Amino acid sequence: MDSATTRAGPGAPGAGAPAATQGGRPLAARLRAPGPAAIKAVKAVAFALALLPLIRLVLGFQFDRLGANPIELITRSTGTWTLTFLLTTLAVTPLRQLTGCHWLLRLRRMFGLFAFFYVCLHFTTYIWLDQFFDWAAIWKDILKRRFIWIGFAAFVMLLPLAATSFNAAIRWLGGPGWRRLHRLVYAIAICGVIHYWWLVKKDITQPVIYGSVLAALLAFRVVHAWRNRSRAQG
């Protein structure tokens, strides 16, 4: 017999409790409302994971592992990760509503700022490594190529969201005003998917996947808002 079991004995408190309830609270309850230390740990892990795409690009550049066209790979990678973090940000609210894990909201700002971080890398790669700060050529490119101008529009719309992502901005704008401004994220995500769709020429598999995920997230919000309005009227 295991020594820990011998010490506890069959009549000891918690000896017959299932693993999911040991520690004072059921596992589901702990997942829905973890302690501050657990939330900090999750945020730290999420932060580290969000930096992995950048680390991969830096190491690939350092060891010459970015292929025959490194500028294109960097541009594509930073662009897809921008879209990934945008959709992750939009997924937080549905996940919170479906699971009851309200602490997930504590991650939303970080995901949104990582979307801004990667779009800045995406835009910098274009104007620096691709165009070498030739502003006339960049402006001509924006007007001529539709995937560039819609991507540029998404970038411009993202600027005020990043600038007002701190608590003082919420107090300055007021809660309703801040929420109205940050609804731009829906238009930004739509423009990002269109930008990606127009960019690819043959294989549109990835843009379709991103578009489908975005459509599902937006549909969830519409259905949830409609149900809330029906309950309020009924």
N, C-alpha and C positions, 0 to 999 in steps of 0.2 A: 504493500500500500504506500502511496505517495506520502512523504513526511509532512507536507503542508496540510494534506487532508487529515492526517492523524492528529495534528495539533488542533485543527479547527473542530473536528468531531462532527458527527452527523447532525447534532442539534445546534451548532453554532450559527449565529445570524449570518445570512447570506450564503451558507454552505450549499443550500439547494436551489439558490436563485440562478436563473439562466444568465449566460454571459451578457446578453443584451441589456440586462437590468442591473448588473453589478455596478457599484460605484454610486448608488443612490438614485440615479435617474435612468429611465429606459434609453437605449441607444438612439432611438428616433428623436426623443426630446433633446438629447445632447447635440444632435446634428442640427436640429432646428434652432437651438439657442446655446451655442458654444460660449465658453468663457472668453474674457478679453485676451488671455494668453493664447488660446487656440486661434482666435481671429487674427492676431498679430502673426502667428506662425503661418497661417494660410496666405495672408497677404505677402509675407516674405517669400514664400515658395512661388506664388503667382508672379511676383516681381522678377524673381530670378529666371523663371521659365520664359517670361516675356522678353528677356534680354538674349535668349538663346539664338534667335534668328540673326541678330546683329553680330553676336560672337562668331557665328558660323561664317558670316560674310567677311568679317575681319580676318579670321584664320584662313579662309579661302584665298583672300587677297594676299596675305602674308606668304602663303606657301604655293601661290600660283595654281589654285585649284578651282578657279571660277570659269574655266572653259575658254573657248575661242573668242567669245564676245562677253567679257566680264561686265562691261557697262550695261548691256542689255539684261544680264542676269541680276545685277544689283537693282536695276530699275524694276524689273518684274517682281523680284522677291520683296522689296520694300512696299511695292504697290499691293501685292496680295496680302501681306501682313497688315497693312493699313485697313484693308477691307475686312480681314479676319477680326481685328480688334473692334472695328465698328459694329460688326454683327454680334460679337461677344458682349459688347456694351448694351446693345438692344435686347439681348437674350436674358439679361439679369432680371428685369422686372417680370417677364413671364415665368421664369424659374422660381422666383420668390413667391409668386402667386400660386403656382402649382404645388410647391413643396412646403410652403410656410416658413422657409428659411429667410427671415427678414434681414439677417446679417449680410446676405449677399450684396445688399445695397452698398455696403462698405467697400466693395471691390469695384463698383461701377465707375467711379471717378478715375481710378487708376487705369482701368481698361481704356477709357476714353482718352486719357492723356497719352497712353502708349499708341493709340491710333494716330494722334496728332504728331507724336514723335516720329513714327515711321513714315507718315506722309511728308514730314519735313525732310527726312532723308531721301524720300522718293523725288520730291521737287528739287532738292539740292543736287541730286545725281543728274537730273535732266538739265538744269541751267548751268551746272559747273562741268561735269564730266562729258556730257553729251553736246552742249552748245557753247561751252567755254565763255559764258557770260556775254554772248553776242545778243544784246537786247533787241536789236532790230530783227534778227533771225527768229528769236523766241516769239516776239509779237506776231510776226508773219506766220509762224508755225501755229500759234494759238488760233488765229483767224482762219487758217487754211484747213487744218485737220480737226475734224469734229470731235474725235476722242480726246484731243488735247484741251480744247476749250471747255468741254464739259467736266473734265478732270480739274482744270484750273478753277472753274466755278465752284466745285466741291471744296477745293482747298481754301478758297476765299471765304466760303460760308463756315468752314471749320475754325477760322481764326477767332471770331468773337466767342465761340464756345470754349476754346482753350483759354482765352483771356479772362473769362468769367467763371472759371472752374473752381475758384476758391471761395471760402465762406464769406469773406467780406463783400464779394460781388453779389452774393445772394441777399445780404442785408441792404446793399446799396440799391439793387434793382427791385427788391421786394420779391417774395416767394412767387406770386402769380406772374410777374414780369419775367423773372428768371426762367420759370417753366416754359413760358411762351417762346422765349428766345431759344431755349435748348430743344424745342421741337424741331428746329432746323436739322437735327441729326437724322430725321427720317428722309428729308430731301437730299442730304449729303450721302446717305447710304444708297439711295436710288441712283443718284448721279454717279457714285462710285461703281455700281454694278454696270450701268450703261457704258461708262468709260472703259471698263474691262471688256465688255461685250464688243464694243466698236474697235477696240485695239486688236483683238485676235482676228485672224483672217480665215482660218480653216477650222481648227478644233475648238469648238465653243463649250466643251464639256465643263470646264471649271467655271466660266461665267454663268452657265445654266445652274450649277450647284449653288453658287453664291446667290443668284437670283431667286432660286427656290427657297433657300433658307430665309432670305429677306421677306419674300412673299408670305411665308408661314408666320414669321414674327409679326408682320403688319396685320395679317388676318387675325391672329390671336388678340391683338390690341383692339381691333374693331369689334370682335365678338364680345370681348370682356367689357368694353365701353357700352355696347348695346344692352348687355345683360344688366349692368349697373343702372342704366337709364330706365330699363323696364321695371326693375325692382323699386326704384324711386317713384315711378309713376303709379305702380300697383300698390 
